[in-house]
Amino acid sequence: MNITIKNMVCGRCEMAVKVELEKMKLPVVSIKLGEVNLSRELTDEEIHKLSINLERLGFELLVDKISKTIEQIKNLIVELVHYQKDQLKVNLSTYLSECLNQDYSALSKLFSDNEGTTIEHYFIAQKIEKAKELLVYDELTLSEIAIALNYSNVAHLSNQFKKVTGSTPSYFKKMKENTRKQIDSL
């Protein structure tokens, strides 16, 4: 049985969910961002209890198809931007269509109708948050950050950064106050 969980955006989230599933003695096959595979179906009582336990941890058990699909889109983008070391070799629409085995225009409409933003804007927001993170760490140059985030050049990254944040990457780096956002709040 596959279950979809909202707000699982990092390795610590996966560990927290795993601990909760183990406490409930549920048979986990695998866990990845936003998704858990169990070796058997859960009873209604188990689903209810799991839902309550996950909500206490800041997660949400998703049961309807629309919510699951939107969460899968978000998780694929988060994984792509924040955790995947290799650059995307195809465009985002092809990547999402292939991963979810659905037509991109249908995915795009579903996402926009339910999230109030486009997939592309969500993708850009994730890339800018990753750029902020890398700027704060101060280990890479702006050129290296642009390459790491698959921008065509530094100017493209800088323009997008300013459009989203209102400041240039250089100004952001000099700011004393950290204005980064949590991934799950984007």
NUDRENTOR-329065 format. One record per residue (C-alpha): residue number from 1; residue in one letter; x, y, z. Coordinates in Angstrom, 3 decimals. Layout:
REC   nr  rest         u         v         w
REC  NUM     A         X         Y         Z
...
***
This chain:
REC   nr  rest         u         v         w
REC    1     M     0.000     0.000     0.000
REC    2     N     1.323     3.433    -0.926
REC    3     I     0.422     6.424     1.205
REC    4     T     1.161    10.070     0.474
REC    5     I     2.195    12.455     3.241
REC    6     K     2.206    16.231     2.923
REC    7     N     5.111    18.363     4.244
REC    8     M     7.786    15.655     4.059
REC    9     V    10.551    17.781     2.566
REC   10     C    13.841    16.488     3.965
REC   11     G    15.706    13.515     5.376
REC   12     R    14.723    14.433     8.931
REC   13     C    11.076    14.373     7.886
REC   14     E    11.574    10.871     6.503
REC   15     M    13.178     9.780     9.788
REC   16     A    10.357    11.291    11.873
REC   17     V     7.726     9.494     9.793
REC   18     K     9.690     6.237     9.952
REC   19     V     9.850     6.448    13.764
REC   20     E     6.090     7.048    13.916
REC   21     L     5.375     4.089    11.619
REC   22     E     7.663     1.857    13.687
REC   23     K     5.902     2.937    16.901
REC   24     M     2.644     1.825    15.316
REC   25     K     4.325    -1.423    14.164
REC   26     L     3.352    -0.797    10.549
REC   27     P     5.259    -2.827     7.912
REC   28     V     7.388    -0.254     6.053
REC   29     V     8.870    -1.299     2.714
REC   30     S    10.283     2.102     1.742
REC   31     I    10.107     5.806     2.562
REC   32     K    10.972     8.753     0.322
REC   33     L     9.909    12.379     0.249
REC   34     G     6.143    12.474     0.602
REC   35     E     5.603     8.790     0.027
REC   36     V     5.579     5.629     2.118
REC   37     N     5.227     2.116     0.776
REC   38     L     3.810    -0.445     3.216
REC   39     S     3.673    -4.201     2.676
REC   40     R    -0.036    -4.413     3.475
REC   41     E    -3.237    -2.389     3.427
REC   42     L    -4.082    -0.421     6.566
REC   43     T    -7.321    -0.725     8.441
REC   44     D    -9.540     2.355     8.763
REC   45     E    -8.563     2.538    12.436
REC   46     E    -4.843     2.447    11.577
REC   47     I    -5.285     5.152     8.939
REC   48     H    -7.143     7.353    11.433
REC   49     K    -4.511     6.862    14.147
REC   50     L    -1.649     7.437    11.695
REC   51     S    -3.307    10.608    10.449
REC   52     I    -3.615    11.993    13.998
REC   53     N    -0.014    11.046    14.885
REC   54     L     1.362    12.603    11.702
REC   55     E    -0.607    15.832    12.222
REC   56     R     1.014    16.219    15.659
REC   57     L     4.377    16.169    13.865
REC   58     G     3.302    18.751    11.274
REC   59     F     2.504    16.301     8.473
REC   60     E    -0.762    15.479     6.766
REC   61     L    -1.911    12.117     5.449
REC   62     L    -3.373    12.679     1.978
REC   63     V    -6.140    10.439     0.777
REC   64     D    -7.753    12.094    -2.238
REC   65     K    -6.195    11.734    -5.687
REC   66     I    -5.901    15.473    -6.376
REC   67     S    -4.007    16.201    -3.136
REC   68     K    -1.736    13.213    -3.730
REC   69     T    -0.877    14.331    -7.261
REC   70     I    -0.129    17.908    -6.161
REC   71     E     2.079    16.649    -3.348
REC   72     Q     3.897    14.336    -5.756
REC   73     I     4.585    17.290    -8.069
REC   74     K     5.926    19.347    -5.159
REC   75     N     8.078    16.495    -3.882
REC   76     L     9.569    15.822    -7.313
REC   77     I    10.495    19.500    -7.638
REC   78     V    11.908    19.720    -4.091
REC   79     E    13.962    16.576    -4.671
REC   80     L    15.167    17.863    -8.027
REC   81     V    16.205    21.308    -6.741
REC   82     H    17.461    20.521    -3.256
REC   83     Y    18.778    16.951    -3.329
REC   84     Q    19.636    15.803    -6.836
REC   85     K    23.275    16.344    -7.767
REC   86     D    22.887    15.861   -11.523
REC   87     Q    21.341    18.594   -13.602
REC   88     L    17.994    17.932   -15.230
REC   89     K    18.645    16.646   -18.762
REC   90     V    15.074    17.244   -20.012
REC   91     N    12.741    20.137   -19.399
REC   92     L    10.614    20.217   -16.252
REC   93     S     7.352    19.443   -18.025
REC   94     T     8.784    16.280   -19.610
REC   95     Y    10.347    15.233   -16.301
REC   96     L     7.073    15.590   -14.369
REC   97     S     5.008    13.931   -17.113
REC   98     E     7.331    10.937   -17.222
REC   99     C     7.614    10.573   -13.435
REC  100     L     3.862    10.818   -12.867
REC  101     N     2.817     9.149   -16.127
REC  102     Q     0.365    11.961   -16.860
REC  103     D    -0.014    14.685   -19.464
REC  104     Y     1.774    17.873   -18.372
REC  105     S    -1.074    20.198   -19.351
REC  106     A    -3.419    18.261   -17.048
REC  107     L    -0.846    18.358   -14.234
REC  108     S    -0.295    22.072   -14.795
REC  109     K    -4.026    22.892   -14.701
REC  110     L    -4.577    20.745   -11.603
REC  111     F    -1.654    22.388    -9.800
REC  112     S    -2.640    25.953   -10.741
REC  113     D    -6.304    25.443    -9.873
REC  114     N    -5.470    24.082    -6.424
REC  115     E    -2.317    25.971    -5.444
REC  116     G    -2.974    29.439    -6.857
REC  117     T     0.405    29.437    -8.615
REC  118     T     1.917    27.660   -11.585
REC  119     I     4.286    24.717   -11.477
REC  120     E     6.923    26.937   -13.077
REC  121     H     6.572    29.606   -10.356
REC  122     Y     6.783    26.922    -7.674
REC  123     F     9.930    25.548    -9.355
REC  124     I    11.478    29.036    -9.512
REC  125     A    10.620    29.673    -5.832
REC  126     Q    12.397    26.446    -4.881
REC  127     K    15.447    27.367    -6.970
REC  128     I    15.635    30.824    -5.372
REC  129     E    15.412    29.319    -1.867
REC  130     K    18.237    26.949    -2.779
REC  131     A    20.241    29.926    -4.101
REC  132     K    19.632    31.728    -0.782
REC  133     E    20.878    28.675     1.100
REC  134     L    24.014    28.486    -1.016
REC  135     L    24.630    32.221    -0.633
REC  136     V    24.340    31.964     3.157
REC  137     Y    26.811    29.045     3.233
REC  138     D    29.248    31.253     1.275
REC  139     E    31.085    28.261    -0.215
REC  140     L    30.267    28.844    -3.905
REC  141     T    30.587    31.857    -6.166
REC  142     L    27.472    33.225    -7.830
REC  143     S    28.672    31.667   -11.102
REC  144     E    28.967    28.254    -9.418
REC  145     I    25.500    28.661    -7.890
REC  146     A    24.060    29.526   -11.316
REC  147     I    25.634    26.379   -12.772
REC  148     A    24.497    24.212    -9.851
REC  149     L    20.899    25.420   -10.278
REC  150     N    20.994    24.973   -14.057
REC  151     Y    20.695    28.658   -14.974
REC  152     S    21.997    29.652   -18.406
REC  153     N    24.130    32.407   -16.848
REC  154     V    24.611    34.562   -13.744
REC  155     A    22.494    37.374   -15.170
REC  156     H    19.502    35.037   -15.529
REC  157     L    19.864    33.881   -11.915
REC  158     S    20.333    37.461   -10.679
REC  159     N    17.288    38.751   -12.561
REC  160     Q    15.085    35.936   -11.306
REC  161     F    16.444    36.322    -7.764
REC  162     K    15.648    40.044    -7.752
REC  163     K    12.175    39.472    -9.222
REC  164     V    11.323    36.952    -6.476
REC  165     T    13.063    38.505    -3.462
REC  166     G    13.244    42.186    -4.338
REC  167     S    17.016    42.262    -3.821
REC  168     T    20.084    41.194    -5.718
REC  169     P    22.012    38.086    -4.674
REC  170     S    24.927    40.323    -3.607
REC  171     Y    22.686    42.451    -1.388
REC  172     F    21.055    39.341     0.075
REC  173     K    24.467    37.914     0.923
REC  174     K    25.443    41.131     2.748
REC  175     M    22.198    41.301     4.765
REC  176     K    22.590    40.369     8.385
REC  177     E    19.056    38.995     8.768
REC  178     N    18.353    35.608     7.239
REC  179     T    15.160    35.767     5.166
REC  180     R    15.123    32.188     3.970
REC  181     K    11.801    30.350     3.992
REC  182     Q    10.980    26.808     5.007
REC  183     I    10.632    24.576     1.935
REC  184     D     7.171    23.398     2.954
REC  185     S     5.895    26.988     3.232
REC  186     L     6.549    27.823    -0.434
***
